[in-house]
Amino acid sequence: MSESQRTAIFVVVAAVSMALARFAGPAAPKPVDGIPEVGQMFYPDFKDADAAKSLEVVSYNSEIGSIRRFAVVQDQDGRWRIPYAHNYPADGKEQLAKTAASMIGIKREGFAGRRESEHSEFGVLDPNAEATTDFKGVGNRITLKDGAGNVLADYIIGKEVKGKSGFRYVRKPKEKATYFAKIDIQVTTKFVDWIESDLLKIDGNHLNSINIDTTSIVEGEQRQIVEGDKSHLSRKVSSDPWKMEGLDETKEEVNQDEIKKIVSSLDDLKIVGVRRKPPRLMQSLRDGEFQLDQFTMIDLDSKGFKLARTRNGKGMLMLGKDGNVVAATDQGVRYDLKFGEIFNGTDEEVEVGFAAKEEGKEAEEKKADAEKKESGKPTQKSRYLLVTVTFDSAAIGPKPVPPEKPEAPTDDATTPTDADGPTDALAPTNTAEDPKKAYEKALAKFDAEQSKYEADLKAYKEKVKAGEKLVKSLNIRFADWYYVVSGNSFENLRQGRKTLVKEKTAADATKTDAQANPAINVSPLN
């Protein structure tokens, strides 16, 4: 065989080999025992977001150096609760459905590693693991379960994958293998995002009365009451400017801008935390009678709500350590807001209190506050708030008064004649109306007024019924809880004369004098 023939054969063999390689494709990667194929979903059976009835999120908070837990659960009665916030009611259906939907169909887009020693590097250490010491490598664990407690999806989500936007390292808690996946889970662990945070449900346009008492209670060897400003603000309708009782209108005027802040704060007062009240206190607030045991009184006192006997010694009053605000609406709802102790803590502590202690121990709270100040951990200043509601029919307005029915004329009543009148020729003729006709006109007027009265009375009764119903529902909501509100909300609400009243300018004072003493124009005599 010639050299040229050998070369031709080699060329043909190489071409055939290349063609076979092209059709055969690349060699399949060698499977690794215990690792599913890339491209499969983590939870292929989870397809219905509405099946999710509980969510738990466990994460590491680097700012405070501790594990944070959050959960929302639907109870047997179909109500949503937040277990880590004393089972406070949650507005969880839509929020949970949104989170569950974002957890459906997550795929293993690529393989990262199979060794347990790599978990810290990928940030997928289980935050629930008791032996965890490397918190920098801890991931966020998100678990969804159905109503029977079966796991629908359970992920440990780690660090972002470098060079792949939107991708994170992910693993299932019971697996050692780590993958990366495209993750866009819509979840929040903020307490306020899962609740009806509008505490009072007040429409500022309905407010017609606000009483602010800045009296405070100072603790020491003896408890002292320090009298503060007492401001009574009112208006008839929402379009009216607010007026203040006891104002010298020749020199002073209401600072309407500050009143707007108060109205806005009441309209949009947000809850930032909750604490459950003792059972005896819950029942007392529902019944309206204080029958309190020693534990309840200590608990109230620790939150800054002080009990005192009425002047006649027959009843009990509850006072806020830093005053109170009473606001009434034209719906007949009277809100009593009492301001208690200051509470300093991290976001989580503000939401639910100190987890490391039994609530109600003021000394331990102060010690924890001091420790946080020394450590430099971020805290926020907030305030305990106690809310009670009563129905006040006077706030609705006066009850309609029925018109007085005219009396029918007697049979001997006659129409006056000119003969009965004066004989002076210059005197006017007698124009007295026939008693029967006068009665008929008065009766027609009465009938119209009676119809209006009946319509007004019906509307009034409907207002009373709606107001009483609203008060009942609000009392059910408020009876079980102390609330925590932000320090800013407290400052906006608890204002005295210094900010609520301002001096009139010279021009305003002149205008007021002119309104009080209008000039009388007298035409000259001709």
For each residue, the residues with C-beta under 8 A, 3 or more apart:
1: 5 6
2: 5 6
3: 6 7
4: 7 8
5: 1 2 8 9
6: 1 2 3 9 10
7: 3 4 10 11
8: 4 5 11 12
9: 5 6 12 13
10: 6 7 13 14
11: 7 8 14 15
12: 8 9 15 16
13: 9 10 16 17
14: 10 11 17 18
15: 11 12 18 19
16: 12 13 19 20
17: 13 14 20 21
18: 14 15 21 22
19: 15 16 22 23
20: 16 17 23 24
21: 17 18 24
22: 18 19 25
23: 19 20
24: 20 21
25: 22
26:
27:
28:
29:
30:
31: 35
32: 35 114
33:
34: 114 176 177
35: 31 32 111 114 177
36: 40 108 177
37: 40 108
38: 108 109 110 111 179
39: 107 108 109
40: 36 37 44 107 108
41: 44 105 106 107 108
42: 106 107 108 153 155 170 172 181
43: 46 104 106 152 153
44: 40 41
45:
46: 43 51 103 104 144 152 153
47: 104
48: 51
49: 52 97 100 101 104
50: 97 100
51: 46 48 100 146 147 152
52: 49 55 96 97 99 100 144 145 146 152
53: 73 74 145 146 147
54: 71 72 73 74 144 145 149
55: 52 71 72 73 96 99 100 142 143 144 187
56: 69 70 71 141 142 143
57: 69 70 71 140 141 142 143 187 189
58: 67 68 69 70 127 128 140 141
59: 67 68 127 138 140 141 189
60: 66 67 68 127 135 138 140
61: 64 65 66 67 68 348
62: 65 135
63: 346 377 378
64: 61 346 348 377 378
65: 61 62 135 377
66: 60 61
67: 58 59 60 61 127 138
68: 58 59 60 61 189 348
69: 56 57 58 84
70: 56 57 58 82 84 189 191
71: 54 55 56 57 82 83 84
72: 54 55 80 81 82 83 90 92 95 96 194
73: 53 54 55 80 81 82 83
74: 53 54 78 79 80 81 92 147
75: 78 79 80 81
76:
77:
78: 74 75
79: 74 75 89
80: 72 73 74 75 89 90 91 92 93 96
81: 72 73 74 75 87 88 89 90
82: 70 71 72 73 85 86 87 88 89 90 191 194 195
83: 71 72 73 87
84: 69 70 71 352
85: 82 88 191 273 274 351 352
86: 82 274 275 276 352
87: 81 82 83 276
88: 81 82 85 195 274 481
89: 79 80 81 82 195 196
90: 72 80 81 82 194 195
91: 80 94 95 194 195 196
92: 72 74 80 95 96 194
93: 80 96 97
94: 91 97 98
95: 72 91 92 98 99 188 193 194
96: 52 55 72 80 92 93 99 100
97: 49 50 52 93 94 100 101
98: 94 95 101 102 186
99: 52 55 95 96 102 103 144 185 186 187
100: 49 50 51 52 55 96 97 103 104 144 152 153
101: 49 97 98 104 186
102: 98 99 184 185 186 187
103: 46 99 100 106 142 144 153 155 185
104: 43 46 47 49 100 101 153
105: 41
106: 41 42 43 103 153 155 170 181 182 183
107: 39 40 41 42 181 182
108: 36 37 38 39 40 41 42 111 170 179 181
109: 38 39 167 179 180 181 182
110: 38 179 180
111: 35 38 108 114 177 179
112: 118 122 161 169 178 179 180
113: 118 121 122 177 178
114: 32 34 35 111 118 176 177 178
115: 118 176
116: 119 176
117: 120
118: 112 113 114 115 121 122 178
119: 116 122 124 125 137 171 176 178
120: 117 123 125 134 136 137
121: 113 118 137
122: 112 113 118 119 137 158 159 169 171 178
123: 120 136 137 138 139 158 159 169
124: 119 137 139 156 157 158 169 170 171 178
125: 119 120 129 132 134 137 138 139 156
126: 129 132 138 139 141 156 173
127: 58 59 60 67 132 138 139 140 141 156
128: 58 141 173
129: 125 126 132
130:
131:
132: 125 126 127 129 135 138
133:
134: 120 125 137 138
135: 60 62 65 132 138
136: 120 123
137: 119 120 121 122 123 124 125 134
138: 59 60 67 123 125 126 127 132 134 135
139: 123 124 125 126 127 156 157 158 159 169
140: 57 58 59 60 127 156 157
141: 56 57 58 59 126 127 128 154 155 156 157 173
142: 55 56 57 103 153 154 155 157 185 187
143: 55 56 57 151 153 154 155
144: 46 52 54 55 99 100 103 151 152 153 154
145: 52 53 54 149 150 151 152
146: 51 52 53 149 150 152
147: 51 53 74
148:
149: 54 145 146
150: 145 146
151: 143 144 145 154
152: 43 46 51 52 100 144 145 146
153: 42 43 46 100 103 104 106 142 143 144
154: 141 142 143 144 151 172 173
155: 42 103 106 141 142 143 170 171 172 185
156: 124 125 126 127 139 140 141 170 171 172 173
157: 124 139 140 141 142 168 169 170 183 185
158: 122 123 124 139 168 169 170 171 178
159: 122 123 139 168 169
160: 164 167 168
161: 112 164 167 168 169 180
162:
163:
164: 160 161 167 180
165:
166: 182 183 184
167: 109 160 161 164 180 181 182 183
168: 157 158 159 160 161 180 181 183
169: 112 122 123 124 139 157 158 159 161 178 179 180
170: 42 106 108 124 155 156 157 158 178 179 180 181 183
171: 119 122 124 155 156 158 175 176 177 178 179
172: 42 154 155 156 175
173: 126 128 141 154 156
174:
175: 171 172
176: 34 114 115 116 119 171
177: 34 35 36 111 113 114 171
178: 112 113 114 118 119 122 124 158 169 170 171
179: 38 108 109 110 111 112 169 170 171
180: 109 110 112 161 164 167 168 169 170
181: 42 106 107 108 109 167 168 170
182: 106 107 109 166 167
183: 106 157 166 167 168 170
184: 102 166
185: 99 102 103 142 155 157
186: 98 99 101 102
187: 55 57 99 102 142
188: 95 193 194
189: 57 59 68 70
190: 193 194 347
191: 70 82 85 194 195 272 273 351 352
192: 195 197 270 271 272
193: 95 188 190
194: 72 82 90 91 92 95 188 190 191
195: 82 88 89 90 91 191 192 271
196: 89 91
197: 192 270 271
198: 201 268 269 270
199: 269 270 271 387 483 485
200: 266 267 269 335 387
201: 198 474
202: 206 207 266 267 269 327 329 335
203: 206 267 329
204: 207 238 263 264 266 267
205: 238
206: 202 203 238 329 330 331
207: 202 204 210 238 263 266 267 327 328 329
208: 234 235 236 237 328 329 330 395
209: 232 233 234 326 327 328 395
210: 207 231 232 233 234 242 259 262 263 266 325 326 327 328
211: 230 231 232 233 325 326 327
212: 229 230 231 233 262 323 325 493 494 495 496 500
213: 228 229 230 323 324 325 326
214: 228 229 230 322 323 494 495 496
215: 225 226 227 228 230 319 323
216: 225 226 228 321 322 323
217: 223 224 225 226 306 319 321 322
218: 223 224 225 226
219: 223
220: 223 224
221:
222:
223: 217 218 219 220 306
224: 217 218 220
225: 215 216 217 218 319
226: 215 216 217 218
227: 215
228: 213 214 215 216 323 496
229: 212 213 214 496 497 498
230: 211 212 213 214 215
231: 210 211 212 244 245 495 496 497 500
232: 209 210 211 244 245 246
233: 209 210 211 212 242 243 244 245 254 259 500
234: 208 209 210 242 243 245
235: 208 238 240 241 242 243
236: 208 240
237: 208 240
238: 204 205 206 207 235
239:
240: 235 236 237 243
241: 235 254 256
242: 210 233 234 235 254 256 259
243: 233 234 235 240 247 254
244: 231 232 233 247 254 500 501
245: 231 232 233 234
246: 232
247: 243 244 252 253 254 501
248: 251 252
249: 252 253 512
250: 504 509 512 513 516
251: 248 503 504 509
252: 247 248 249 501 502 503 504
253: 247 249 501 502 503 504 508
254: 233 241 242 243 244 247 259 500 501 502
255: 258 259 499 500 501 502
256: 241 242 259 260
257: 260 261
258: 255 261 262 495 499 500
259: 210 233 242 254 255 256 262 263 500
260: 256 257 263 264
261: 257 258 264 265 492 495
262: 210 212 258 259 265 266 325 492 493 495
263: 204 207 210 259 260 266 267
264: 204 260 261 267 268 492
265: 261 262 268 269 489 492 493
266: 200 202 204 207 210 262 263 269 325 327 335 493
267: 200 202 203 204 207 263 264
268: 198 264 265
269: 198 199 200 202 265 266 485 489 493
270: 192 197 198 199 485 486 489
271: 192 195 197 199 274 483 484 485
272: 191 192 350 351 380 382 484 485 486
273: 85 191 343 350 351 352 353 382 483 484
274: 85 86 88 271 351 352 481 482 483 484
275: 86 303 352 353 359 384 481 482 484
276: 86 87 480 481 482
277: 281 282 285 299 479 480 481 482
278: 281 282 293 295 296 299
279: 282 283
280: 283 284 291 292 293 295 296
281: 277 278 284 285 292 296 299 300
282: 277 278 279 285 286 479 480
283: 279 280 286 287 291
284: 280 281 287 288 289 290 291 292 296
285: 277 281 282 288 388 475 478 479
286: 282 283 475 479
287: 283 284 291
288: 284 285
289: 284
290: 284 307 315 316 318
291: 280 283 284 287
292: 280 281 284 296 297 300 307
293: 278 280 296 297
294: 297 298
295: 278 280 298 299 360
296: 278 280 281 284 292 293 299 300
297: 292 293 294 300 301 307
298: 294 295 301 302 360
299: 277 278 281 295 296 302 303 359 360
300: 281 292 296 297 303 305 306 307 318
301: 297 298 304 305 306 307 362
302: 298 299 341 359 360 361 362 365
303: 275 299 300 340 341 384 386 482
304: 301 320 321 322 339 340 341 384
305: 300 301 318 319 320 321 338 340 384 386
306: 217 223 300 301 318 319 320 321
307: 290 292 297 300 301 316 317 318 319
308: 316 317 318 319
309: 313 315 316 317
310: 313 314 315 316 317
311:
312: 315
313: 309 310
314: 310
315: 290 309 310 312
316: 290 307 308 309 310
317: 307 308 309 310
318: 290 300 305 306 307 308 338 386
319: 215 217 225 305 306 307 308 324 338
320: 304 305 306 323 324 337 338 339 340 386
321: 216 217 304 305 306 339 340 341
322: 214 216 217 304 339 340 383 490 494
323: 212 213 214 215 216 228 320 338 339 494
324: 213 319 320 336 337 338 339
325: 210 211 212 213 262 266 335 336 337 339 493 494
326: 209 210 211 213 334 335 336 337
327: 202 207 209 210 211 266 334 335 337
328: 207 208 209 210 332 333 334 335 392 395
329: 202 203 206 207 208 332 333 395
330: 206 208 395 396 397
331: 206 395 396 463 466 467 470
332: 328 329 391 392 393 395 396 463 464 467 468 471
333: 328 329 389 391 392 395 467 470 471 474
334: 326 327 328 389 390 391 392 395
335: 200 202 266 325 326 327 328 387 388 389
336: 324 325 326 387 388 389 390
337: 320 324 325 326 327 385 386 387 493
338: 305 318 319 320 323 324 385 386 387 388
339: 304 320 321 322 323 324 325 383 384 385 490 493 494
340: 303 304 305 320 321 322 383 384 385 386 482
341: 302 303 304 321 362 383 384
342: 381 382 383 487
343: 273 350 365 381 382 383 384 484
344: 369 372 373 379 380 381 382
345: 348 349 350 354 368 369 372 379 380 382
346: 63 64 349 350 372 377 378 379 380
347: 190 350 351 380
348: 61 64 68 345 351 352
349: 345 346 352 353 354 355 368
350: 272 273 343 345 346 347 380 382 484
351: 85 191 272 273 274 347 348 484
352: 84 85 86 191 273 274 275 348 349 355
353: 273 275 349 359
354: 345 349 357 359 364 365 368
355: 349 352
356: 368
357: 354 361 364 365 368
358: 361
359: 275 299 302 353 354
360: 295 298 299 302
361: 302 357 358 364 365
362: 301 302 341 365 366
363: 366 367
364: 354 357 361 367 368
365: 302 343 354 357 361 362 368 369
366: 362 363 369 370
367: 363 364 370 371
368: 345 349 354 356 357 364 365 371 372
369: 344 345 365 366 372 373 379
370: 366 367 373 374
371: 367 368 374 375
372: 344 345 346 368 369 375 377 379
373: 344 369 370 376 379
374: 370 371
375: 371 372
376: 373
377: 63 64 65 346 372
378: 63 64 346
379: 344 345 346 369 372 373
380: 272 344 345 346 347 350 486 487
381: 342 343 344 486 487
382: 272 273 342 343 344 345 350 484 485 486 487
383: 322 339 340 341 342 343 484 485 486 487 489 490
384: 275 303 304 305 339 340 341 343 482 483 484
385: 337 338 339 340 482 483 484 485 490
386: 303 305 318 320 337 338 340 482 483
387: 199 200 335 336 337 338 478 483
388: 285 335 336 338 475 478
389: 333 334 335 336 471 474 475 478
390: 334 336 471
391: 332 333 334 467 468 471
392: 328 332 333 334 395 396
393: 332 396 399 464 467
394: 397
395: 208 209 328 329 330 331 332 333 334 392
396: 330 331 332 392 393 460 463 464 467
397: 330 394 460
398: 401
399: 393 457 460
400: 453 456 457 460
401: 398 453
402: 450 453
403: 446 449 450 453
404: 446
405: 443 446 450
406: 439 442 443 446
407: 439
408: 439
409: 413 435 436 438 439
410: 413
411:
412:
413: 409 410 435 436
414: 435
415: 432 433 434 435
416: 420 421 430 432
417: 420 421 430
418: 421 429 430
419:
420: 416 417 430
421: 416 417 418 427 429 430
422: 427
423: 427
424: 427
425:
426:
427: 421 422 423 424
428: 431
429: 418 421
430: 416 417 418 420 421
431: 428
432: 415 416
433: 415 437 438
434: 415 437 438
435: 409 413 414 415 438 439
436: 409 413 439 440
437: 433 434 440 441
438: 409 433 434 435 441 442
439: 406 407 408 409 435 436 442 443
440: 436 437 443 444
441: 437 438 444 445
442: 406 438 439 445 446
443: 405 406 439 440 446 447
444: 440 441 447 448
445: 441 442 448 449
446: 403 404 405 406 442 443 449 450
447: 443 444 450 451
448: 444 445 451 452
449: 403 445 446 452 453
450: 402 403 405 446 447 453 454
451: 447 448 454 455
452: 448 449 455 456
453: 400 401 402 403 449 450 456 457
454: 450 451 457 458
455: 451 452 458 459
456: 400 452 453 459 460
457: 399 400 453 454 460 461
458: 454 455 461 462
459: 455 456 462 463
460: 396 397 399 400 456 457 463 464
461: 457 458 464 465
462: 458 459 465 466
463: 331 332 396 459 460 466 467
464: 332 393 396 460 461 467 468
465: 461 462 468 469
466: 331 462 463 469 470
467: 331 332 333 391 393 396 463 464 470 471
468: 332 391 464 465 471 472
469: 465 466 472 473
470: 331 333 466 467 473 474
471: 332 333 389 390 391 467 468 474 475
472: 468 469 475 476
473: 469 470 476 477
474: 201 333 389 470 471 477 478
475: 285 286 388 389 471 472 478 479
476: 472 473 479
477: 473 474 481
478: 285 387 388 389 474 475 481
479: 277 282 285 286 475 476
480: 276 277 282
481: 88 274 275 276 277 477 478
482: 274 275 276 277 303 340 384 385 386
483: 199 271 273 274 384 385 386 387
484: 271 272 273 274 275 343 350 351 382 383 384 385
485: 199 269 270 271 272 382 383 385 489 490
486: 270 272 380 381 382 383 489 490
487: 342 380 381 382 383 490 491
488: 491 492
489: 265 269 270 383 485 486 492 493
490: 322 339 383 385 485 486 487 493 494
491: 487 488 494
492: 261 262 264 265 488 489 495
493: 212 262 265 266 269 325 337 339 489 490
494: 212 214 322 323 325 339 490 491
495: 212 214 231 258 261 262 492 498 499 500
496: 212 214 228 229 231 499 500
497: 229 231 500 501
498: 229 495 501
499: 255 258 495 496
500: 212 231 233 244 254 255 258 259 495 496 497
501: 244 247 252 253 254 255 497 498
502: 252 253 254 255
503: 251 252 253
504: 250 251 252 253 508 509 512
505: 508 509
506: 509 510
507: 510 511
508: 253 504 505 511 512
509: 250 251 504 505 506 512 513
510: 506 507 513 514
511: 507 508 514 515
512: 249 250 504 508 509 515 516
513: 250 509 510 516 517
514: 510 511 517 518 519
515: 511 512 518
516: 250 512 513
517: 513 514
518: 514 515
519: 514
520:
521:
522:
523:
524:
525:
526:
